[in-house]
Amino acid sequence: MSIGHTLLGLLESGPRHGYDLKRAFDEKFGHDKPLHYGQVYSTMSRLLKNGLVEVDGVEAGGGPERKRYAITEAGITDVQTWLATPEKPEPYLSSTLYTKVVLALLTGRDAGDLLDTQRAEHLRMMRMLTERKRKGDLADQLICDHALFHLEADLRWLELTAARLDKLAKAVTSA
């Protein structure tokens, strides 16, 4: 996820302080990985330097001055371009799971056990996500669906690999 573009998009509704941006980000996108304040301020500093935001005001308080940021026309254009650009589909041609299976076979370890352990971990995560989806709002439901569909694809791969394990063992050990 592009944190800079996300913060810019949040600014389109109006100027905000860094604290407010962090809170809005965490509420909408950071359920599982909230932003650190330092990340917000370093990102805002970079966006300011690049002319995508401007300081709309500075307020003195009991602590450091609070800057209020506003998105510029260049920032709006940047967000529009980012939103209109499709994300590159991830083909997962370099898979840690595949590497572990092949290394288990090459080193004489039980790749079937590895696949069974991984399957159990995927199922555990799917149960957690299903529970979260059941209790969550629409945003949570959609993000959980996205993760669940990826985990289902992984499970299909695990099953297929388990069914072909003897054939794979011959292929990787004879080369």
Buried (B, 14 or more C-beta within 10 A) or exposed (E): EEBBBBBBBBBEEEBBBBEBBBBBBBEEBBEEEBBEEEBBBEBBEEBBEEEBBBEBEEEEEEEEEBBBBBBBEBBBEBBEEBEEEEEEEEEEEEEEBBEBBBEBBEEEEEBBEBBEEBBEEBEEBBEEBEEBBEEBEEEBBEBBEEBBEEBEEBBEBBEEBBEEBEEBBEEBEEE
